[in-house]
Amino acid sequence: MSWVKIDDRFPENPKIAALSDQAFVAYVTSICYCARELTDGFVPLKKAKEYAGKPKTVQELVPGLWEPCAGGFRIHDYLQYNPTRDRVLAEREAAKRRMQGVRSRN
């Protein structure tokens, strides 16, 4: 399981406060998707459309929160607040090794 980091003032950020409810949910859902799938902030077009539902919702998110790129969108500043795929995988491997050590002692 992965976790996402969202600033405790997230809802008051002017970019966030201006969003419709649907755009807010689409944005948060896309952040969770990126953490779960370890995409380093990339949201495939198919998922973006699924989360946004309507083109108007996508327009609310682009360009301030979602940045268009080949095949979909990148979440603006995702890696500034969340760990990279490589870091998450390294931390999981380290935790796995620690647990193997604990179990082997028992």
N, C-alpha and C positions, 0 to 999 in steps of 0.2 A: 504494500500500500504506500502511496505517496501522499505528500501533504503540499498544500499551496500556501504561500504567504501573501496575505492581504493586509495592508496597513489599516490600523484601527480608525483612521480618518478617511478611509476609502469612500464611504458614501457621501462625504462632504466635498470630495475633489470635484471641481467645476465640470470636468469632462464626464464624470459619473453622475453627478446630480442632474445634469441636463438630459440624461437618457430616459426613454420611456421604460415602463416596466418590462416589456418584452426584450428590449435591447439590453437592459441590465441583466436579466436572466441569461440571455444569449452570451453576454460577455463573461459572466462568472462561470457558466457552464463550459465555455471554451477554455478558460484557464484551468478548470478541473480536468478537462480532456487532455490538455497538454501535459499536466503533471502525471496523470494516470498512464498515458501512452508514451511518456518520455520523448516528446517531440521538440523540446527546446523552444517552445513557443509557436510552433507551426500548426495551423488549423487547416486541414484539407478543405477544398471548396465544398465537397459533398457535406462534410460536417458543419461547415459554416452556414450553408443553406438550411440544413436541418435545425440548427440551433436558432437561427434568426427567423426562419419561417417566411418572412416577406422581404423583398428587395429594399423596402423603405427602412427596415431594421438594420440591414447591412449598411445602408447609407448613413445611419446614425453612428455606426462604429468606425467607419472609414472616413478619413485617414488617421484620426486621433488615437484610436485604440487598437484597431486592426489595420495593419499595413499590407496592401496588396503585394503578392509575390507569385512566382511561378507555382501554379497548382493550388493556390489558396491564399491564406493570409498569415502574417506573423503578428503575434500580440506584442504591441509596443512595450519595450522595457521588460519583457517577461524574464529574461535572464538576469536583469538587475536585481530582481527580488526572489527568484527561484533558482534552485541549483540546476546545473546542466545534467543531461542524460548520463554523461560519463561519471560525474560526481555521485549521482544517485546509485549507479551500478557499482561503483567502487565502495560506497558505504554499505550497500547490501552485501557485497562479497566479504567485507571486513566483519560485518555482524555475523555472517554465516560461519566464518572461521572462528570467531570468538565463541559462538554457541557450540561448535564442534569440539573446541577445547574444553568447554565446561562439561559437555556430555561425556567426553572421553575420560574425564577425571572421576565421574560417578560410577 
